[in-house]
Amino acid sequence: MKVAILGAAGRMGRMLVSLAEERGMEVVAKVDLADGYDRTWEGAEVDAIVDFSFHSAVPGNISKAAEKGIAYVVGTTGLDAAEQAAVDAASAKIPVVQSVNYSLGVNLLLDLVEKAARTLGPGYDIEVVEMHHRHKKDAPSGTALMLAKAAAKGRGVDFASSAVFGRKGETGERTDDEIAIHALRGGSVVGDHTVMFAGEVERVELVHRAQDRRAFAAGALKAAEWAAGRACGLYTMRDVLGL
């Protein structure tokens, strides 16, 4: 399989290139603005593109891929409304897989969280806690938001009106529908996520700890293999895994 990696000089990009080559994939373009990298993937024969670049670069690249009928995996986060609209438009022409987390374990966890929220019901308070390395620039993580939204879906409540981001001062008593999200930063933590269901007589915790970024790279490459030759549409990793 021939793949192009966008954002190839970044931490995830380098991991993707290394793992793709280990798996016998042909990396036909390693695209980045850094010295020593390709400036474009155009002109190469490509089966799928894996994009972990910068959000503002996504619309131009995915539009070109749509014109050429190339499957596209979007791992870049932080897209604004116009950038997301470009992804949505491209998915009408090509298969697009988009996720903020390509870990197989995290995507399984999303299903477990939704099921737990639905099964345990309103008698259990839901709290989401995430921790990442000290260099992470945004908070909370996109994965924490996905987990909180999965919990809201399982509970049958509106995420926007139920979400609480941290607490400070006189907050009053916790409401039944409240889903709180807390972000911790420090050290070299790759990514820890805990979803807690706290009841009166017991507490259930669902935990995922990423030990190596290879977990994310492996999932993104799996998505690329799955998407190549697929019908056009906007897919998630849950589609890739058949969840």
C-alpha positions, -999 to 999 in steps of 0.1 A, spaced: 0 0 0 13 35 -9 7 62 17 15 99 20 22 112 55 14 149 61 31 165 91 59 140 87 84 160 108 62 161 139 63 137 168 33 117 154 45 121 118 79 105 125 62 77 143 38 71 114 66 70 89 86 46 110 57 23 117 44 23 81 78 13 68 80 -15 95 47 -28 82 58 -29 46 39 1 34 55 23 8 57 59 21 57 78 -12 56 113 3 68 126 37 53 161 37 63 189 60 76 225 60 108 214 78 140 210 59 146 177 42 109 168 38 87 168 7 67 200 1 37 181 -15 23 147 -21 9 157 -55 25 138 -84 30 106 -64 9 75 -68 -10 74 -35 -36 49 -21 -43 69 11 -32 100 28 -27 103 66 -28 139 78 -13 149 112 -3 184 100 -17 218 111 -54 225 110 -52 254 85 -35 231 60 -63 205 60 -88 221 36 -63 225 8 -49 190 10 -82 172 15 -98 191 -14 -70 180 -37 -73 145 -25 -111 146 -32 -104 157 -68 -80 127 -72 -102 102 -54 -77 94 -27 -88 80 7 -80 104 36 -73 99 73 -76 131 94 -57 131 126 -52 168 128 -73 185 155 -84 220 163 -103 225 130 -125 255 129 -160 255 113 -148 264 78 -120 238 80 -144 211 92 -168 221 64 -140 213 39 -136 178 54 -174 172 53 -175 183 16 -146 160 7 -164 131 23 -190 133 -4 -164 124 -30 -139 101 -11 -138 80 20 -126 101 50 -118 87 84 -117 114 111 -109 110 148 -91 129 176 -78 96 189 -68 66 168 -60 43 196 -79 10 194 -82 9 231 -97 44 234 -122 37 207 -133 5 225 -135 26 257 -160 50 240 -184 21 236 -179 9 272 -185 44 286 -217 48 266 -229 14 277 -220 21 314 -237 54 314 -269 39 300 -268 9 323 -259 26 356 -283 55 351 -287 88 369 -278 74 403 -241 75 393 -223 108 390 -200 110 359 -165 126 361 -139 125 334 -102 131 343 -74 133 318 -36 138 321 -10 146 295 26 157 293 36 192 303 40 204 267 4 198 256 -10 232 246 -48 226 247 -72 215 275 -92 194 279 -80 168 254 -101 159 225 -103 124 238 -117 136 271 -144 155 252 -152 124 232 -155 103 263 -177 129 280 -200 130 249 -202 92 249 -213 93 285 -239 120 278 -253 100 249 -255 69 271 -272 89 299 -296 105 274 -287 141 283 -275 171 262 -237 174 264 -236 212 259 -259 218 289 -244 191 311 -207 197 307 -187 213 335 -150 221 329 -132 220 362 -145 236 394 -136 266 414 -151 286 443 -187 283 455 -201 259 429 -231 247 448 -241 211 450 -235 188 420 -265 184 397 -277 149 386 -270 155 349 -236 171 354 -207 156 335 -174 172 347 -141 172 327 -108 178 344 -74 183 328 -40 176 345 -6 184 330 28 173 340 60 153 331 61 131 301 26 114 304 16 102 269 -21 102 277 -42 89 306 -81 90 307 -104 79 334 -142 80 334 -156 76 369 -192 66 377 -196 75 414 -226 60 432 -237 61 468 -224 26 476 -198 19 448 -177 35 422 -169 22 387 -139 35 369 -130 29 332 -94 37 325 -71 39 295 -34 47 297 -14 52 265 21 39 271 35 47 237 24 69 208 27 39 186 -8 31 197 -21 62 179 1 56 148 -10 20 145 -47 29 146 -42 57 120 -25 33 96 -52 7 102 -77 33 93 -58 41 61 -58 4 51 -95 2 59 -105 34 40 -86 26 7 -112 15 -18 -141 22 6 -173 40 -5 -172 78 0 -184 90 34 -173 104 67 -162 76 90 -148 73 125 -125 47 141 -155 30 155 -165 23 119 -131 10 112 -133 -14 142 -169 -24 135 -182 -11 168 
